[in-house]
């Protein structure tokens, strides 16, 4: 259960990061 919450947080943090990477390309 804790793993799911952690993954959710990571996804929220990495989401804009991935968007930036896509824009950089």
C-alpha positions as CSV (number, residue, x, y, z in Angstrom):
1,X,0.0,0.0,0.0
2,X,2.8,2.4,0.9
3,X,4.5,1.6,-2.3
4,X,1.4,2.6,-4.3
5,X,1.3,6.0,-2.5
6,X,5.0,6.5,-3.1
7,X,4.7,5.6,-6.8
8,X,1.8,8.1,-7.1
9,X,3.9,10.9,-5.6
10,X,6.8,10.0,-7.9
11,X,4.5,10.1,-10.9
12,X,3.2,13.5,-9.9
13,X,6.7,14.8,-9.5
14,X,8.1,13.3,-12.7
15,X,5.1,14.2,-14.8
16,X,6.1,17.8,-15.5
17,X,9.7,16.6,-15.8
18,X,8.8,14.2,-18.6
19,X,6.8,17.0,-20.3
20,X,9.8,19.2,-20.2
21,X,11.9,16.5,-21.8
22,X,9.4,16.0,-24.5
23,X,9.3,19.8,-25.2
24,X,13.1,19.9,-25.2
25,X,13.1,17.4,-28.1
